[in-house]
Every structure is written in C-alpha cells, then in structure tokens.
Amino acid sequence: MKKIVLSFVMAGAIFNMARAQEQPKVAKLSFKEAVKIGLENNVTLKQQKNQLDYTQVNKTAMMLQLGPSVQGNGSAYRNDGNSFNQNKGEVVNGVIDFVNGSVSASIPVFNGFRVVNQFKQANSANEAQLHQVNRSNQDVIRDVSNQYLTCLLDQELIKIDLENVQTQTTQRDQIKAQADLGSKAEADVFNQEYQLKNAELLLVRSRNKLKNDLATLALTLQIDPSLYFEVENVEWDINSLVADSTALDQMYSTAMGRRSDLKQAEFAERAAHYGYSAQKGNYYPSIYAGASYGSRYNYIHGEDNRSFNEQFRQDNTMLSYGLNVTIPIFNGFLYRSQTALQKVSYENAKVRHKNAEVTVKSDVLRAYQNFSDAKTNYESSGAQLRAAEMSYNMEKERYDLGISNIVQFTTANQAYVKAQGDFQNAKFTLMFQRLLINYAMGTLQQEDIP
C-alpha cells in the first residue's frame, strides 16, 4: 500500500515538473526593442564599425605624414681597449664610457605628391567606410523587421488555426449528436473527424514554424535561442499605408542622393584614384630636408676628465642639416608593376560605382512595384475574406437546415480559413514592403519602426 501511495506522489511531482517546463516564463519583445538589440549585437555591423575606427586612425596618420618627422636617439656603452678620443684627437688604450644623444627631424619637400595623394586616399576610404556602416545599419533594420513581422504573422496564423480547431470540434460534436438521432449520415461524422484532425495538424505545423522563426530572430539579435519570448503586436495605421502615393520619380531622386551604398562606391572610387596617383608619384625624385643635433660624453677611467656639462652641453655638440635627393633610375620595373596593380583597382572601383548606380535604380523600381502590388493584394484579400465569411455563414445555415451536404460545407470552411490566412499575410507583407520603400531610397532609420 505504501508503495502505491509513494508511486502516486512521485507521479504527481513529475506531472507538476512537466507542467512547469511546459509553461516557461514568457518575455515580451516589442518591435522597437528588437531593432535596438539587433543594432547593438549584430556581428557584421560591429565588424564594420571596427573597420571605421581603423580608417579614422589611418586618415589621421596620413595627415600627419605631411608634416615633419622627429626622433630622438640615445646610447650608453663602454669600450675596453684601443679607441679614438675625440677630445684629445689621439688613440688611447683603456676603459672609456660613452654617452651619446641626438635629435633629428626631416620633412618632405617634394615626392611627386605621393604623401598628399595618400592622405586624400585615406580620407576618401574613411568616408566610404562611414557610408558602409550606415548601410549595414539599414541592413540590420531590414533583416530584423522581416523576421519580426514573420513571427507576428506566425502568431496570427496560430490564432486562426486554433479558432478553426475549436470550430471543427464544435461542429464534430453537433454532427455526432445529430447522427445519433438519425438526422445526419454516419459518413458525415467520419468526414468531420478528418477535418478536425487536419485542423489539429495545421495548428501543430503553425506552432513549429513560429518556434523556428523565433529561433532565427534570436540568432539575428544574438540572444540565447533557448529563452522563450513572444513578439508584441505592431500598432500600424494600415489605411495610411494603402493611401501612400509616393511617386517613382521622387523615389529615384531621393535614392540617388541618400543611398549609402552608392556613396560608399563613389568614395571608394575616389580612394582608388588617389591611390593610383600616389603610386605614380614613385616615378619622380624625392627631396627631403633634414637636420640633426647631438652631443657625446667620454669618460676615461684613470684620467682627469672634464665634467659632463663641459663635454656634453658646451663644446662637444654637433649640428648637421641639408637636403636628401633620391632619383629612381631602375628597380626592375617594381614601381611599374605596383602602379599597374593600382590602376586595376581604380578601374574596378569605377565599374563597381557604375554598377551601384544601376543597382539603386533597380532596387527603387522593384520596391515601388512590390509596394503597389502589396497594396492591391491587401485590398483584394480583404474583399476575399469578406466574401468567404459570408459564404461560410450561408453554407453553415444551409447545412444545419439539411439543404446542403458535408462536402459543400467543408469546402466553404476551408475557403474561409484560407482567406483569413491570406488576409493576414497580405497585411504584414504590406507593412514590410513599406519599410523596403525607405530601405530602397536609403532613408530607413530606427525611428521609422512603429
């Protein structure tokens, strides 16, 4: 008896644990929060920002290369044996300590404008990377929006499938009761059982799809996919979206002036052009002006030495200055090879820039057409839903009165459920296509998220 009681207690505990696992704590995630998290955690965007930091440092370094370079040198060492004593002007044998110190500076006078072009190249590369970061920012908003709205659509489809299961269950019970009374055929019961099982299967698939889409969203947001969360509904004025009448010419004009990927391609072309010009500067002579100032202190062991101040600071100093000219004569076509490589990079950058212009126009045209199609589809699916609902209600009354058969009623019900799903799909597609309008024009911002 005790074993039986213990078994029931353990079974109850396991049942409660299972229920606790089946009902995890639900966290709500809003649309704005999802986009914010995505912008903070996206791997690609972080990498682009790291690259931007480098281009900024490189730009500063290239700017400072236009000015002088200054360096200090110092050394201290001991010589044991023969050495030349500068103070006496003779060779001495013994132990001598030396301390040397100097400061030198050089500045480019002419180098074929190589350093100037390198600075312009670095500046253009920094501008290109800045626009690349902005476009990557918009890419994240687009991707998160698509996945978030997909999860919202999944939740709405689950509601439709759940309502369909409840309707099919009620209908099954009614048909079974009527069949027991002899007013309905037994075949109607089996047909309705099939409809119920099929509705339950669709509900299971809808729930699995939501779980998969939530996992995809969690990966994009770089959060733990095992954490259970739900996406909140979006408050969006659908009527304003339907009434949107942005002209195609206006979209073209805005995109050409705002698309960051187009500007990135433009500045990348400039950077390649300046890099090509800088490389050609190696063909010209280079002239540098320089100066050096230093001193040296000697200490001969076993002799009377002058003080450190007398030697190092007063009469043992040296100042040198002048110009250094380097003329390239022959280096095995190394400069020619490097210049040819830079020219290829420049020509490829021009091709990418041209391709970016065509891509922008193509993106705008597709976004405009898809948005127009989404508006038409939304209105059409709304009319289809109203017609399917009226047809379902009418067919249900006809079946309840015995005028219609189970096949006609089932067909009407399936059409109604499909119309509900099509309407929700059209609604969320319209929302996303409106965001893609801003994305195609290059104006998509975090503030655009409702």
C-alpha positions as CSV (number, residue, x, y, z in Angstrom):
1,M,0.0,0.0,0.0
2,K,2.8,2.3,0.9
3,K,4.5,1.6,-2.5
4,I,1.3,2.6,-4.3
5,V,0.9,5.8,-2.3
6,L,4.6,6.6,-3.0
7,S,4.1,6.0,-6.7
8,F,1.2,8.4,-6.8
9,V,3.2,11.1,-5.0
10,M,6.2,10.7,-7.4
11,A,3.8,10.7,-10.4
12,G,2.3,13.9,-9.1
13,A,5.6,15.6,-8.6
14,I,6.8,14.6,-12.1
15,F,3.5,15.9,-13.5
16,N,4.0,19.3,-11.8
17,M,7.6,19.5,-13.1
18,A,6.4,18.7,-16.6
19,R,3.7,21.5,-16.3
20,A,6.4,23.9,-15.1
21,Q,8.5,23.1,-18.1
22,E,5.6,23.4,-20.5
23,Q,4.8,26.8,-19.2
24,P,8.0,28.8,-19.2
25,K,8.1,32.5,-18.2
26,V,7.1,34.5,-21.2
27,A,9.1,37.6,-22.1
28,K,7.5,40.3,-24.4
29,L,9.7,41.8,-27.1
30,S,8.5,44.9,-28.9
31,F,9.4,45.8,-32.5
32,K,11.5,48.8,-31.4
33,E,13.3,46.7,-28.8
34,A,14.1,44.0,-31.3
35,V,15.6,46.6,-33.7
36,K,17.6,48.2,-30.9
37,I,19.0,44.9,-29.8
38,G,19.8,43.9,-33.3
39,L,21.8,47.2,-33.9
40,E,23.7,46.7,-30.7
41,N,24.6,43.0,-31.2
42,N,24.8,42.4,-35.0
43,V,28.2,40.8,-35.8
44,T,28.6,42.3,-39.3
45,L,27.7,45.8,-38.0
46,K,30.3,45.5,-35.2
47,Q,33.0,44.5,-37.7
48,Q,32.1,47.4,-40.0
49,K,32.4,49.8,-37.0
50,N,35.8,48.4,-36.1
51,Q,36.9,48.9,-39.6
52,L,35.7,52.5,-39.4
53,D,37.9,53.1,-36.3
54,Y,40.9,51.9,-38.3
55,T,40.2,54.2,-41.3
56,Q,39.8,57.1,-38.9
57,V,43.2,56.4,-37.3
58,N,44.8,55.8,-40.8
59,K,43.3,59.1,-42.0
60,T,45.0,61.0,-39.1
61,A,48.3,59.2,-39.6
62,M,48.3,60.1,-43.3
63,M,47.6,63.8,-42.5
64,L,50.5,63.9,-40.0
65,Q,52.8,62.4,-42.7
66,L,52.5,65.8,-44.4
67,G,54.4,67.4,-41.6
68,P,57.9,66.7,-40.2
69,S,59.0,63.6,-38.5
70,V,61.1,63.9,-35.3
71,Q,63.0,61.3,-33.5
72,G,65.5,61.2,-30.6
73,N,68.4,58.8,-30.2
74,G,70.5,57.9,-27.2
75,S,73.1,55.3,-26.3
76,A,75.5,54.4,-23.5
77,Y,78.3,51.9,-23.8
78,R,81.8,51.0,-22.6
79,N,84.9,50.3,-24.7
80,D,87.8,48.4,-23.2
81,G,90.9,48.6,-25.4
82,N,92.0,50.9,-28.2
83,S,89.6,53.7,-29.1
84,F,89.8,57.2,-30.5
85,N,89.4,60.0,-28.1
86,Q,87.8,63.0,-29.8
87,N,88.7,65.4,-27.1
88,K,92.5,64.6,-27.3
89,G,92.5,63.7,-31.0
90,E,94.5,60.5,-30.4
91,V,94.1,56.8,-29.9
92,V,94.1,55.7,-26.3
93,N,94.1,52.3,-24.6
94,G,91.9,51.8,-21.6
95,V,88.4,51.7,-20.4
96,I,86.2,54.5,-21.8
97,D,82.5,55.1,-21.1
98,F,80.5,56.8,-23.9
99,V,77.1,58.5,-23.7
100,N,75.5,59.7,-26.9
101,G,72.4,61.8,-27.5
102,S,70.8,63.4,-30.6
103,V,67.6,64.8,-32.0
104,S,66.8,64.6,-35.7
105,A,64.0,65.9,-37.9
106,S,63.1,65.6,-41.6
107,I,60.3,67.0,-43.7
108,P,59.3,66.1,-47.3
109,V,59.9,68.9,-49.7
110,F,58.8,67.1,-52.9
111,N,57.9,63.4,-53.5
112,G,55.7,63.5,-56.6
113,F,52.7,64.5,-54.4
114,R,52.7,60.9,-53.1
115,V,52.0,61.8,-49.5
116,V,49.3,64.3,-50.4
117,N,47.5,61.7,-52.5
118,Q,47.9,59.1,-49.8
119,F,46.2,61.4,-47.4
120,K,43.4,62.0,-49.9
121,Q,43.1,58.3,-50.3
122,A,42.8,57.7,-46.6
123,N,40.3,60.4,-46.2
124,S,38.1,59.0,-49.0
125,A,38.4,55.5,-47.6
126,N,37.2,56.8,-44.3
127,E,34.2,58.4,-45.9
128,A,33.5,55.2,-47.8
129,Q,33.6,53.2,-44.6
130,L,31.3,55.7,-42.8
131,H,28.7,55.2,-45.5
132,Q,29.3,51.4,-45.4
133,V,28.5,51.4,-41.7
134,N,25.3,53.4,-42.3
135,R,24.2,50.9,-45.0
136,S,25.0,48.0,-42.7
137,N,22.9,49.7,-40.1
138,Q,19.9,49.8,-42.5
139,D,20.6,46.1,-43.5
140,V,20.1,45.2,-39.8
141,I,16.9,47.1,-39.5
142,R,15.6,45.5,-42.7
143,D,16.5,41.9,-41.6
144,V,15.2,42.3,-38.1
145,S,12.0,43.8,-39.4
146,N,11.4,41.0,-41.9
147,Q,12.0,38.3,-39.2
148,Y,9.9,40.1,-36.5
149,L,6.9,40.6,-38.9
150,T,7.2,37.0,-39.9
151,C,6.9,35.9,-36.3
152,L,3.9,38.2,-35.9
153,L,2.3,36.6,-38.9
154,D,3.0,33.2,-37.4
155,Q,1.2,34.2,-34.2
156,E,-1.8,35.4,-36.2
157,L,-1.9,32.2,-38.2
158,I,-1.8,30.2,-35.0
159,K,-4.8,32.1,-33.7
160,I,-6.7,31.3,-37.0
161,D,-5.7,27.6,-36.8
162,L,-6.7,27.4,-33.1
163,E,-10.0,29.0,-33.8
164,N,-10.5,26.6,-36.7
165,V,-9.8,23.6,-34.4
166,Q,-12.3,24.9,-31.9
167,T,-14.9,25.4,-34.7
168,Q,-14.2,21.9,-36.1
169,T,-14.5,20.4,-32.6
170,T,-17.9,22.0,-32.0
171,Q,-19.1,21.0,-35.5
172,R,-17.9,17.4,-34.9
173,D,-19.9,17.3,-31.6
174,Q,-23.0,18.7,-33.3
175,I,-22.8,16.3,-36.3
176,K,-22.2,13.3,-34.0
177,A,-25.3,14.2,-31.9
178,Q,-27.4,14.7,-35.0
179,A,-26.1,11.3,-36.4
180,D,-27.1,9.6,-33.1
181,L,-30.6,11.0,-33.7
182,G,-30.6,9.8,-37.3
183,S,-30.8,13.3,-38.8
184,K,-27.2,13.1,-40.2
185,A,-25.4,10.4,-42.1
186,E,-22.7,8.4,-40.3
187,A,-20.3,9.3,-43.1
188,D,-20.6,13.0,-42.1
189,V,-19.2,12.1,-38.7
190,F,-16.1,10.4,-40.3
191,N,-15.7,13.3,-42.7
192,Q,-15.8,15.8,-39.8
193,E,-13.4,13.7,-37.8
194,Y,-10.9,14.0,-40.7
195,Q,-11.4,17.8,-40.9
196,L,-10.7,18.1,-37.2
197,K,-7.6,16.0,-37.3
198,N,-6.4,18.0,-40.3
199,A,-7.0,21.3,-38.5
200,E,-5.0,20.0,-35.5
201,L,-2.2,19.1,-37.8
202,L,-2.1,22.6,-39.3
203,L,-2.1,24.0,-35.8
204,V,0.9,21.9,-34.9
205,R,2.8,23.0,-38.0
206,S,2.0,26.6,-37.4
207,R,3.4,26.4,-33.9
208,N,6.5,24.7,-35.1
209,K,7.0,27.4,-37.7
210,L,6.7,30.1,-35.1
211,K,9.4,28.3,-32.9
212,N,11.7,28.1,-35.9
213,D,11.2,31.7,-36.9
214,L,11.7,32.9,-33.3
215,A,15.0,30.9,-33.2
216,T,16.1,32.7,-36.4
217,L,15.2,36.1,-34.9
218,A,17.1,35.2,-31.7
219,L,20.2,34.3,-33.8
220,T,20.0,37.7,-35.7
221,L,19.6,39.5,-32.3
222,Q,22.5,37.4,-30.8
223,I,20.4,36.4,-27.8
224,D,20.0,32.9,-26.3
225,P,17.5,31.0,-28.5
226,S,16.5,28.8,-25.5
227,L,14.9,31.9,-23.8
228,Y,11.2,31.8,-24.5
229,F,9.8,35.1,-25.7
230,E,6.9,36.4,-27.7
231,V,6.8,39.3,-30.1
232,E,4.3,42.1,-29.4
233,N,1.7,43.3,-31.9
234,V,2.5,46.3,-34.0
235,E,0.3,49.4,-33.9
236,W,0.4,50.5,-37.6
237,D,-2.2,52.5,-39.5
238,I,-2.8,50.2,-42.4
239,N,-5.1,52.8,-44.1
240,S,-2.3,55.3,-44.3
241,L,-0.1,52.7,-46.0
242,V,-2.8,52.0,-48.5
243,A,-3.2,55.7,-49.2
244,D,0.6,56.2,-49.6
245,S,1.2,57.6,-53.1
246,T,4.9,58.3,-53.3
247,A,5.9,59.0,-56.9
248,L,8.5,56.9,-58.6
249,D,10.5,59.9,-59.9
250,Q,10.7,61.3,-56.3
251,M,11.9,57.9,-55.1
252,Y,14.7,57.9,-57.8
253,S,15.8,61.4,-56.8
254,T,15.9,60.6,-53.1
255,A,17.7,57.3,-53.6
256,M,20.5,58.9,-55.7
257,G,21.1,61.4,-53.0
258,R,20.7,59.2,-49.9
259,R,21.7,55.7,-50.7
260,S,24.8,55.0,-48.5
261,D,26.0,52.0,-50.6
262,L,26.1,54.3,-53.7
263,K,28.0,57.0,-51.8
264,Q,30.3,54.2,-50.5
265,A,31.1,53.1,-54.0
266,E,31.7,56.8,-55.0
267,F,34.2,57.4,-52.2
268,A,35.8,54.0,-52.8
269,E,36.4,55.1,-56.4
270,R,37.9,58.3,-55.2
271,A,40.2,56.4,-52.8
272,A,41.3,54.1,-55.6
273,H,42.0,57.1,-57.9
274,Y,44.2,58.8,-55.2
275,G,46.0,55.5,-54.5
276,Y,46.8,55.3,-58.2
277,S,48.1,58.9,-58.3
278,A,50.1,58.3,-55.2
279,Q,51.7,55.2,-56.7
280,K,52.6,57.1,-59.9
281,G,54.5,59.6,-57.6
282,N,57.2,57.0,-57.2
283,Y,58.4,57.8,-60.7
284,Y,59.5,61.3,-59.6
285,P,62.5,62.3,-57.5
286,S,62.0,62.7,-53.8
287,I,63.5,65.6,-51.8
288,Y,63.6,65.7,-48.0
289,A,65.1,68.4,-45.8
290,G,66.6,67.3,-42.5
291,A,68.5,68.4,-39.5
292,S,70.2,66.7,-36.6
293,Y,71.6,68.0,-33.3
294,G,73.5,65.9,-30.8
295,S,76.4,65.5,-28.4
296,R,78.8,62.9,-26.9
297,Y,80.3,62.4,-23.5
298,N,83.6,60.5,-22.9
299,Y,84.8,59.2,-19.5
300,I,88.3,57.7,-19.5
301,H,89.0,55.6,-16.4
302,G,92.1,56.6,-14.5
303,E,92.5,60.0,-16.0
304,D,91.3,63.5,-15.2
305,N,88.1,64.1,-17.3
306,R,86.2,67.2,-17.9
307,S,82.7,67.3,-16.4
308,F,79.6,66.0,-18.1
309,N,78.3,69.6,-18.5
310,E,81.5,70.8,-20.1
311,Q,81.7,67.9,-22.7
312,F,78.0,67.1,-23.4
313,R,76.4,70.5,-23.2
314,Q,79.0,73.1,-24.1
315,D,81.8,72.3,-26.6
316,N,81.1,68.7,-27.8
317,T,77.9,69.3,-29.8
318,M,77.2,68.7,-33.4
319,L,74.6,70.3,-35.7
320,S,74.0,68.9,-39.2
321,Y,71.4,69.9,-41.8
322,G,70.8,69.6,-45.5
323,L,68.8,68.0,-48.3
324,N,68.5,64.4,-49.4
325,V,67.5,63.7,-53.0
326,T,66.5,60.3,-54.3
327,I,66.1,59.8,-58.0
328,P,64.6,56.5,-59.2
329,I,66.6,55.2,-62.2
330,F,66.0,51.4,-62.4
331,N,64.4,49.0,-59.9
332,G,63.4,46.0,-62.1
333,F,60.0,47.5,-63.1
334,L,58.8,47.3,-59.5
335,Y,57.1,50.7,-59.5
336,R,55.6,49.9,-62.9
337,S,54.1,46.7,-61.6
338,Q,52.8,48.3,-58.4
339,T,51.3,51.2,-60.5
340,A,49.6,48.7,-62.9
341,L,48.0,47.0,-59.9
342,Q,46.7,50.3,-58.5
343,K,45.3,51.2,-61.9
344,V,43.4,47.9,-62.0
345,S,42.0,48.7,-58.5
346,Y,40.9,52.1,-59.8
347,E,39.3,50.7,-62.9
348,N,37.4,48.1,-60.9
349,A,36.3,50.7,-58.4
350,K,34.8,52.7,-61.4
351,V,33.0,49.6,-62.5
352,R,31.5,49.0,-59.1
353,H,30.4,52.6,-58.8
354,K,28.6,52.3,-62.1
355,N,27.0,49.1,-61.1
356,A,25.9,50.6,-57.8
357,E,24.1,53.4,-59.7
358,V,22.2,50.8,-61.8
359,T,21.5,48.7,-58.7
360,V,20.0,51.6,-56.9
361,K,17.6,52.4,-59.7
362,S,16.7,48.7,-60.0
363,D,16.1,48.4,-56.2
364,V,13.8,51.5,-56.2
365,L,11.8,50.2,-59.2
366,R,11.3,46.8,-57.6
367,A,10.4,48.3,-54.2
368,Y,7.8,50.6,-55.9
369,Q,6.3,47.8,-57.9
370,N,6.2,45.4,-54.9
371,F,4.6,48.0,-52.7
372,S,1.9,48.8,-55.3
373,D,1.3,45.0,-55.6
374,A,1.1,44.7,-51.8
375,K,-1.5,47.4,-51.6
376,T,-3.6,45.8,-54.3
377,N,-3.2,42.4,-52.7
378,Y,-4.3,43.7,-49.3
379,E,-7.4,45.2,-50.7
380,S,-8.1,42.1,-52.8
381,S,-7.6,39.7,-49.8
382,G,-9.8,41.9,-47.7
383,A,-12.6,41.6,-50.2
384,Q,-11.9,37.8,-50.5
385,L,-12.1,37.4,-46.7
386,R,-15.5,39.2,-46.5
387,A,-16.9,37.1,-49.3
388,A,-15.5,33.9,-47.8
389,E,-17.0,34.7,-44.4
390,M,-20.4,35.4,-45.9
391,S,-20.2,32.2,-48.0
392,Y,-19.2,30.2,-44.9
393,N,-22.0,31.5,-42.7
394,M,-24.6,30.9,-45.5
395,E,-23.3,27.4,-46.2
396,K,-23.4,26.6,-42.4
397,E,-27.0,27.6,-42.2
398,R,-27.8,25.5,-45.3
399,Y,-26.0,22.5,-43.8
400,D,-27.8,22.9,-40.5
401,L,-31.1,23.0,-42.3
402,G,-30.2,19.9,-44.3
403,I,-30.3,21.8,-47.6
404,S,-26.5,21.4,-48.2
405,N,-24.2,18.4,-47.8
406,I,-21.0,18.0,-45.8
407,V,-18.7,18.4,-48.8
408,Q,-20.1,21.8,-49.7
409,F,-19.9,22.9,-46.1
410,T,-16.3,21.7,-45.7
411,T,-15.3,23.5,-48.9
412,A,-16.8,26.7,-47.6
413,N,-15.0,26.3,-44.3
414,Q,-11.6,25.7,-45.9
415,A,-12.0,28.7,-48.2
416,Y,-12.8,30.8,-45.1
417,V,-9.8,29.6,-43.2
418,K,-7.5,30.2,-46.2
419,A,-9.0,33.7,-46.8
420,Q,-8.2,34.6,-43.1
421,G,-4.6,33.4,-43.6
422,D,-4.2,35.2,-46.9
423,F,-5.5,38.4,-45.4
424,Q,-3.0,38.3,-42.5
425,N,-0.2,37.5,-44.9
426,A,-1.2,40.4,-47.1
427,K,-1.3,42.8,-44.2
428,F,2.1,42.0,-42.9
429,T,3.6,41.9,-46.4
430,L,2.2,45.5,-46.9
431,M,3.9,46.6,-43.6
432,F,7.3,45.1,-44.7
433,Q,7.1,46.5,-48.2
434,R,6.6,50.0,-46.9
435,L,9.8,49.6,-44.9
436,L,11.5,48.4,-48.0
437,I,10.5,51.6,-49.8
438,N,12.6,53.5,-47.2
439,Y,15.3,51.0,-47.5
440,A,15.5,51.3,-51.3
441,M,15.6,55.1,-51.0
442,G,18.3,54.9,-48.3
443,T,16.2,56.7,-45.7
444,L,15.4,53.8,-43.4
445,Q,16.1,54.7,-39.8
446,Q,15.4,53.2,-36.4
447,E,12.8,55.9,-35.8
448,D,10.8,54.5,-38.7
449,I,9.9,51.4,-36.7
450,P,6.4,51.7,-35.2
